[in-house]
Amino acid sequence: MIDKTLKKRLLKKYRENLDNPKTRNHYLKYAQGFLDEAEGLDHTSIDKYIADLKKRNKPGTINFAFRVIRRLFKVNENELEKDGITWPYRPGEAPTIGERDEYRPQLSHHIIEMMIAAATSGKLFADEQCFLALSTTFALRRGELVNLGSKDIYLRSNSIYIATLKFGRARYHLIPSEIRPYVEAHDFEQRYAEATLSQMLKRILRKSGAGTIKDDALGWHAIRRAVFTGLINNGVNPMAARIFMRWKSASGDMAMPARYYGNAVVGLDEIEPVLEEAKGDEEIFQKHPFLPFWRESS
């Protein structure tokens, strides 16, 4: 097993390199799990740990865990090199997922239309309406919904800040007028557990008339996939859809311009977010697959 003192130092350094306090625990969970369970810091030990994870986790989680371990090595490379330890994998040796091995369920257009109809007709509670509105508009992951707080909502500038998971890019979005009433009505001071959000989705499905879908793997990500598919089918440029979905930051020539956008204006009254990047949302909204269903009742 890994030496306890070394384990503590590695985890401390990794924690210091996690900028976002909202998502920090999510990453630390996998780093801590690896350090607690792995027999060592070599290729064989990591392979064995990943093989054990595969017995009880989805393929996407395996990829995420592997990236966390790789980052753990990267931020501690100076410490590890003192003991002759380096990252043991060559490029291209990350765990691979075959198309038949990965199950990526997506809710149908019709079911999502039924869910939105239940929200707009008053069949859902205020929190259910709000989370469904945010999910079907911005394709939020369950963990991103859980992390939302009152400090992330800027009604004055009609914007929302989403702290992403899975190495995505946190960013501001414009709140479309169609869903603003549902955002305003929700108390973002109230906190929710991820399990509570999972149960909420099942309630929304039942209240919408879709019934009980017998699929343990079905979650908020099934809406996220439907949003992306709908955007592409409606003619949104894949790169624009990628930015809207808050996937990993731009690299190469676009990395520095993306970071040089100012992201806040300090005025006499308060600090307001700059929404240059979010202005692209207006074009997305014109081709959005699910906003029309909210629009019909607004």
Secondary structure, 3 states (H helix, E strand, C coil): CCCHHHHHHHHHHHHHCCCCCCCHHHHHHHHHHHHHHCCCCCHHHHHHHHHHHHCCCCHHHHHHHHHHHHHHHHHCHHHHHCCCCCCCCCCCCCCCCCCCCCCCCCCCHHHHHHHHHHHHCCCCCHHHHHHHHHHHHHCCCHHHHHHCCHHHEECCCCEEEECCCCCCCCEEEECCCCCHHHHHHCCCCCCCCHHHHHHHHHHHHHHCCCCCCCCCCCCCHHHHHHHHHHHHHCCCCHHHHHHHCCCCCCCHHHHHHHHCCCCCEECCCCEECCCCHHHHHHHHHHCCCCHHHHHCCC
